[in-house]
């Protein structure tokens, strides 16, 4: 557990090696690693003083969440439109060609009848 604790400290301080990262990944994906990380969180919870008197503006939080959701939906809509743009251009090109062909045909018909 002590080696695991040291590796976690190196990870969070940003001074870990590639080997540390691989070992940490495999350790956290094991059952033993899950238990160890749970113990570390339980231990660290005892040292942190949680202030229950922190005011929380739930309306502001809800407004920010809604803003984020709207932004995400707008971004997704823009992506979808960007993907459809080439198809729309091809459709306009095809319809324009058909219109031009029939319009020219009718002009030629009028010119030959006179």
N, C-alpha and C positions, 0 to 999 in steps of 0.2 A: 504494500500500500504506500509506503514511503517513497519508493521509486516512482510510482504512479503520480503521487502528489507533486514531486519535483518536476516531472514531465509536464504536468498540467500548468505549473507555475511558469516553466519555460515557454509553453505555448502561449499563455496569456500575456507574457512580457514580450513576445515576438522574438525570442532568442532560441528557437528550436531548430534542430537539424532535420533533414529529410527523413532520417531514420527515426527520430523522435516522432515525427508526424505519422509515419507508417505504423509504428508501434501503438501510438495513441489511437489511431483509427481502428486497428484490429482489437485493441483493448476495449474501446467503447462499444464496439459491436458484439462483444461477448457478454454473457450473462454475469460473469464475475466483474467485468468492467462497469456494467450498469449498476451493480450493487455498490461498487467503490465510489462512483460518481454521486450516487445517492447519499452515501455516508459523508462525502466531502461537503455536499450542499447542506446536510443537516448540521455538520460541525460549524460551517461558516455562518449559518443562520443564528447561532448562539452569540456570535461576535458582532453582528450587525444590529444596531438599534433602529427599530422601525418606529417612525413617528406617526402615530395614529391621528394626530391633529392637523395633518397636512390638508388644506382645503382643496377640494377637487371640483372643478367647474364642469359638471357632466354635460351641460348644454354645449359648451365650447368643444369638448371632446367629441360629442356626437356630430357637431357641425363639421369638424375637421375630418372625421371618418366619412361623412357624406361627400365632402369635397374631394377626398381621395378616391372614392368610388366613382364619382362623376368624371374625374380626370382619367381614371383607368378606362372607363367606358368610352370616353371621347378618343383616347389614344387607340383603342381597339377598333373603333369606327373608322378612324383615319387609315389604319393599316388595311382594313377590309376594302375601303375605297381605293387605296393605292393598288391593291391586288386586282381590282376589277377594272381599273383604268385602261389597260391594254385591250381588254375584251370590248369595252365600250368604244374605243377608237376603231377597232376592226369593224364593229357593227355599223358605225357611222360611215366608214369608208365603203362598206358593201352597199348600204342603203343609198349613199350618194352616187355610187356608180350605177346602180339600178335606175335611180331617178334620172341621171344624166343620159343614160342609154335610151330610155323611153321618151324623154323630152326631145332628144336629137332625132329619134325615129319619127315623132309626130311633126317636127319642123320639116324634115325631109319629105314627108308625105304631103304636107301643105305646099311645099315648093314644087314638087313634081306635078301636082294637080293644077297648078296655075299655068 
